[in-house]
Structures are given as C-alpha cells and as structure tokens.
Amino acid sequence: MNTRKLLGAVTAALAVVVSAATVPAAVGATTPAAGEAAELADGAVVGPLNGGFEDGTPGTAIPGWTVRGGTVGGAEVVTDPVFSGAQAARLVDPEDTRSYGLMSDRFAVAAGHAYQVSLQALVESGAPTVYLYFYDAAGTQVGVEWTHFTAQPVGEWAPLAVDATAPEGAVSAAAYVYSTIPRMTSVVVDDVVVTHEHGPLDVTDLGPAFYSPNARIAETDVLADGTPVAYVFSDGQPVSLNVVDLRTGELLDSHDMTGYSVASAIEVAEDDTVYFSVRAPNDGSLWSYDPQDRQVEKLASRIAGEALLRNFVIDGNTLYGSTYPNAKVYSYDLTTGEVRDYGSVTDDGDYAWGFDLVDGELWVGTGTTPHLFRLDPVTGERVEVPLPPAVAEEADFITRVEQHGDLVLISYSPAGEDNTAVYDLTTGQWLDPFAEVTGQWSETELDGRMFYTSASGVHAFDLATRTTQDIGWAAGPLAAELEGTNDLSLLPIGTAELPGQALVGVRVDGRVWRYDPATGTGDVLTPGIKGAPATVHSVGHGADGDIYFGAYLSAGVMARVDTDAGTVEQLTGPKQADSIVAHHNRTVVGSYPGADFHVAKPNEPWEWGTNPSFLLGLGRSGTYGQDRPLTMVSAGGRVAAGTVPNYGELGGALTFFNTDSGRSDVFRNVVQDQSVVALAYRDGLVIGGTSIHGGLSSTPTQTQAELFVWDAEEDRLVTSQVVVEGAEVIHALAFDADGRLWGLAGNGVLFEYDLTTNEVVRRVQTPARAGNTWGRLSELYLHPDGRLYGNADGRLFRFDPDTERFTTLITGSARNSAVAPDGSIYFADETNVYRLHPEGDR
C-alpha cells in the first residue's frame, strides 16, 4: 500500500461497546456542530437521530431516516422483535433486481477524525451491508466506508460495526443499512450508534522494509534476429517482468505487473511470444508479451474457473496448463481464446503441478497426494501411471515432469536422499533414481546429454548410457556461483568468449551465470534486474532490543529497526522468516520450509548462515513432519516453538530447544490434529493456542480450537480445552499489566483465562477476527501505558482490560506490529514499516 493510502486509513477507528446497557436506544435530538465535533471525547456519541427507532409508529415514516428502494419492500418501525427499548426497524428487500436501504439524516463530523457506526442486527434472511457516508459543506459525497456482513447468524441478535475516517473536507455523515441488488434480505436493526473515536494519529512512514531482486521464475529464448534473451520475473510489490540480453547482460525491457506480487508460470511459443501468469492476488490470469513491440497484454482471467495457473506447455497454437486449487488441466487456443476445461485430474489433491507433453500426451503430476497421470488432449481420457513405492509413500507433490528422449524425469517433494525419479518409455519401468537431490534441469540437450544442478554442482546426464558425467564444474570459475540458481537453460550465446552452446543459470538475486561445458569457461552477468519491495511476513524482537521483520518468499532478506534512531536497516536472511524472538542474549529466527531455526549472537556482525547460524530443523519428512514455525516464545532456559505441519498433514508440534547446544524435544499432537500457532510463557508454564487447520490442502478432523497449558519444567500437558465456542483458531496470547492472561480467538473474541483455576473469566466480542486459517499476521502484547495492543486481519487495535474498551487505531493495512521500549509501535503494511506514537493521539 502506498503511503498516501495508508495514512488515509490510519485514523480509522472502532470502539466496540461491549455492554448493551451502554448503548442508548435513541440519540438525543441535538447533535454537535462540525467545530464542536473536533472537541468531543473518545467514545462520544455523534449520531444518528432516532438510532433506537423509539420515535415513530409502525406503518408510518421513520423520523430521522429515509427509506430507499422499490415499493414492494422497504423499512418500518416494529415492536417485535427488539433488542432494547420498545421498538426497532425492519428492512425488507424482496427483490433480486433492486436494492433497498435505510439512510439516517446527516450529523456533524470533523475531517481527519475517526468514527464507528455500530448496531444490533437480527438477520432473518439474506445479508445486510452497513455504510458510513461523508459529505462536504455543499452536501457532496466525499467519502464512504462499508462492510458486507455475509456470515451473520440467522434468527439471533448480533452486533455489526464499521470503521471509517472522515476525509478532507467532510463536515457531516450519514449511516446507511442496505441490501444489495442481487440479495433478498430481511433484517431487523436496533441501537444504531455513531461514535467519535479519536483525532488523527502520529504515524511516520519509514519506507520499505526490504528491497531486492527476487528472481524465482525465468525462461530463455533466441529471438528471430539471433539475440539470446532471458525473461526473468522478480517477485515483489509489484512483480516485474525483465528481459535480459544474454550476450551483454543489458536489461532490454522491464514491465511492472501492478497489483500482482508473484510470478507463477511462463512458456515461450515458437513465434517468440511469451505467455505467462502472475498471482497474489490469485485470479487465474493469462498474459502475453511480444518481444518485437515490447507490449504486455492480458488475455484472460479465471481460466477454467481456477485461482492459480501452475505450469504451461505449448503445442502449435494450443497452450495447455495445470491449476490450483482443483487440480485441473485446460487448453487455451492462442488464436481464438477458446478454453477447454478437462476437469480435475484427481479427487484427493488440490494441485496439478508437474506438467509436460510426452509423446503427444499430457503428463500431469499432482499434490498434496502424489499421482502421475497421462491425459489424451483429444479425448480427455486419462490413465494413471503408478509411481515408485518410495515416491507414492513419502512424497506430497509431483513438482516437475520433463521428457528427454525415451526418458521422463519427475521431481517430487519433500526430498529424501533423492528427489528425481526416471521413467523409461520403452520398457514402461522406473529406473534407479538420481543418486542425489537435483535442482534445475535443462529442457534441451547437447551431444545427447541433458544438464542438471545439485548441491555438488552442475552435471551432465548421458541419455544413451544413462550415466551422470562430470563437466568440471567444481574445479571451474563458477563453483561458488551456483547457490540460488532457480532456472537452468542451454542455448547458443554467440559471443567470442562463448561462441557455441552454453549453460545459463538465473539466480534468485537476479544475477545470471554463463558456462561453456566444452571449455570449462564461464562468467557472471549483473543485468540490473529491477527489484521491488518484498512482502513483509513476520515481526519480532531481537536480543538487542531492536525490532526485526521477516519477508515472504524473498531472495533472502530481513530488516532491523533501530528503535533508538527509528531507522530501518536491510539484512540478509532466510527466504521466508515465519517467526522471530529474543531469548536471553540470542535472537532466534524460525523459517519456512522445513521449520528451520537459526540463532544470532550479540555483538557480532549479522550475516545469515554465519550469524545467525543454523541450529536445527524439524523437517517436512520423517518423524516430525513440520513446516512452518509460526510462533516462538522464550520459556525459561529454552525456546518454545509452535509449528504447522507439512502440506496435506495434520498435527502441529510444540518444540523446546536449547539455543547453545541445539538439543530439542518435540511433542507432536499436543492437541490432536491441531497446529500450534500462538504461545505465551510465565512461571514455568507455556500456554498455547491452536488452529484446527494443518498444512495447506489438509482437511481438519476437529471443529474447535483449544487453549492448552504445558508444564515446561516437567514437559507434560496440564490441560487443554475449548475456551471460545465456534472458534477455529486461538491466534494471539499475552499477559496484561496485572499478570492476567488474554487470548484472541479467530471469531474476534478476546478472553481472559485464569491459570490458577484453568477457567475463562471474561469474554469480550471484538471485530479483530483472524484473517486466515492459522491466524497469521496477528500479535497481542502489553504496552508501557498498561493497555494491550495488537493486530489482526489488518486491524491495529488497543484494548483496556479494566474498562473492556476496544479501539481500532488502523484498519485494513496493519499486518505486523511490535512495541518498542519507548512505547512507539512499529508495524508494516505489505511492504513498508511505520512508526506510531500512541501518546500522539489528539
């Protein structure tokens, strides 16, 4: 989000009125003038008139309100049901071709101040929408905020609330209860209240947390004029398509794919047209790039109704592709744009991933349950190819399929001692796998050999003898340049130094290496591929007192905020840091994939891999099967970590480890089939919150999240129980100033838990709901002012445990947050870091 947009939203606020007794049935007959609104205290009611519908009688016009819509339905005062007082209002929308609404008269507001409209609603059918409109002195609308409430309980009263900030020029506002055109809704509303929350906040934009190339998908081609080029995508905000001249390293062209952050597929046609897809957001879009006129064009979206296009292969004028989340195969006619949906190839997986055209048939590899299919592109008939037992039993995904002569190579994950199986088309048998884990493969061959990367270097594989050959990589000039290579190609370069076929590798940092396998010569190009701000993914405190941010699927970056100077420093890091915690004088970073843990010592230069150094990894495969360390806490002499399991699996783990020795104790399924996603610690007890959801593409067996208490001294479970009915995740935990434990559930309930009696003492309904199944991007912590602060689903909030007043400070853009010793709160949107001074509230 850009600075202007975030700061425009930064004063949006919400104070949920917890007790029904504090909600007036009707607002008084007078409302403050615009100038007076600026002087109102936080929580003061500013409108609307007759918010409790006590004025007026059934069958007549409602004082203070205007009914909008057709004549078939509408709104009127009712005496039953009511939430409080003697009357309420029923809005009825009986048509799916018209909208209906109930608009309040306007009331005074002050520009730049935060407001909240709240009401009680009893949904009888359909789904209501609540708006807050803002107007200038001339009566022109200058702003609006709304929420569609599509998941409300039917037949019972429930609170609805919408946050908004009065934009520049606003002097008045109006509340609006609405039913959209396609919906047919009947809803009874009562106690409509708009409150003034606070004035503008003191927020400073510190800029992007990290900025670097992040080349994860690339493809090469030789253009009609003989120019060898690489098409390199750099993920970020936004993802960019970069065209590199492989003779000189010159950046020939670059296109920002505004609105998208990750590349997902690319293929080059015979006429040199590039076809590709980008995602995040996932709209299943197909794009083309013409290297002659250097134009990008969007061809289609939601192909086959899918969210993500995984892999492409082109045969003549037909592009074939695989998808997620329904594991489909489709074809796209490059001439007419016609799409043929072959449907899902499997009913026990979400991903159709590995993909190639093998002797006229489409070979499709799937996950999270691995299968390999042959699909006839004419008839659509598919036949399963039995996988080797080791792959079928141990793998989760078939990630690549590629034909080389009479052999078909498939790669799979997670990898064991190897990750590539070889199928002989002539015998219909699987051969011995490669002797080590392979990385990238070349799509073409040279002198009967294909090439591949592994941890030990680049090798050749002779297709006739079916043997691996040494090409001198380890002793060559590029031996140290292999790390981070995400694409391997073989093509003619045509320069004096590299006159023939050369291997080309594209690294995650955007650099490109070139190697002649005949002569053993090579070099590295730095084409200046445009980087972009990476997506912020996690936040935590370091042992030095500073605040650290981790990145999502990056080139290997983190950020450190100097809380004394208020400055952001980019650091090296893992590709994805899931959690960060201070433990005594160590800074611990948990990363995905495989739930790895690195430890940094104080007073030593930060250099990822050295300091922090690798301590231990739980691993996707094997006994533990863990993948994402979403939470950590310093627990006495050890660190406690909570993890989400591997793709397709249930059963997270609670892990304790010593940061010096690396000795660990892993307890899986502390709560059966649930992930551990939130942790707190006090007096020898680790308290954990769970999610019923496991790794991606898993199916929960449980229906409600639990809170558990673990004795960290005896390593035993004390108790585990459902503390919030209906919540699928308990995603944040913290102790308040009086030592009371508070937790935040996925349905927005804040609860106080007594560790002496192991009972819930209080529950407070808030709008701070979990934004995803694991409760990611959620924090809860004690502030020096004695109140709890945190964030959930883009909402930065403050909560006073004594008064139970919940105030939203920022809506929609606060992804991660942590408090500095001076009380400043540092938070991020997708890319930038911001500093908030709560004491700057006016």
FENGIUR-V738558 format. One record per run of one state. SS is the DSSP state (a for helix, b for strand, c for the rest). FROM is the first residue (numbers start at 1). LEN is the number of residues. Records with the same first field share a line. If there is no record, write none. Layout:
BEGIN
SS: FROM-LEN ; FROM-LEN
END
This chain:
BEGIN
c: 1-2 ; 10-3 ; 14-1 ; 17-3 ; 23-4 ; 28-6 ; 38-6 ; 48-1 ; 50-15 ; 69-5 ; 79-9 ; 94-6 ; 105-2 ; 109-5 ; 126-3 ; 136-5 ; 149-5 ; 155-2 ; 166-6 ; 180-5 ; 199-3 ; 209-2 ; 213-2 ; 223-5 ; 235-4 ; 246-5 ; 258-4 ; 269-5 ; 280-6 ; 291-4 ; 301-2 ; 306-2 ; 316-2 ; 325-3 ; 334-5 ; 345-6 ; 359-2 ; 368-4 ; 377-5 ; 385-4 ; 395-2 ; 405-2 ; 414-6 ; 425-4 ; 432-6 ; 442-4 ; 447-2 ; 455-2 ; 463-4 ; 471-14 ; 493-8 ; 508-4 ; 516-6 ; 526-6 ; 534-2 ; 542-5 ; 552-5 ; 563-4 ; 573-4 ; 584-2 ; 592-4 ; 602-5 ; 608-3 ; 612-1 ; 618-8 ; 636-2 ; 646-7 ; 658-6 ; 669-6 ; 683-2 ; 692-15 ; 712-4 ; 722-7 ; 736-5 ; 746-3 ; 755-4 ; 766-13 ; 783-5 ; 793-1 ; 801-4 ; 815-1 ; 820-5 ; 829-3 ; 841-2
a: 3-7 ; 20-3 ; 34-4 ; 303-3 ; 389-6 ; 838-3
b: 13-1 ; 15-2 ; 27-1 ; 44-4 ; 49-1 ; 65-4 ; 74-5 ; 88-6 ; 100-5 ; 107-2 ; 114-12 ; 129-7 ; 141-8 ; 154-1 ; 157-9 ; 172-8 ; 185-14 ; 202-7 ; 211-2 ; 215-8 ; 228-7 ; 239-7 ; 251-7 ; 262-7 ; 274-6 ; 286-5 ; 295-6 ; 308-8 ; 318-7 ; 328-6 ; 339-6 ; 351-8 ; 361-7 ; 372-5 ; 382-3 ; 397-8 ; 407-7 ; 420-5 ; 429-3 ; 438-4 ; 446-1 ; 449-6 ; 457-6 ; 467-4 ; 485-8 ; 501-7 ; 512-4 ; 522-4 ; 532-2 ; 536-6 ; 547-5 ; 557-6 ; 567-6 ; 577-7 ; 586-6 ; 596-6 ; 607-1 ; 611-1 ; 613-5 ; 626-10 ; 638-8 ; 653-5 ; 664-5 ; 675-8 ; 685-7 ; 707-5 ; 716-6 ; 729-7 ; 741-5 ; 749-6 ; 759-7 ; 779-4 ; 788-5 ; 794-7 ; 805-10 ; 816-4 ; 825-4 ; 832-6
END
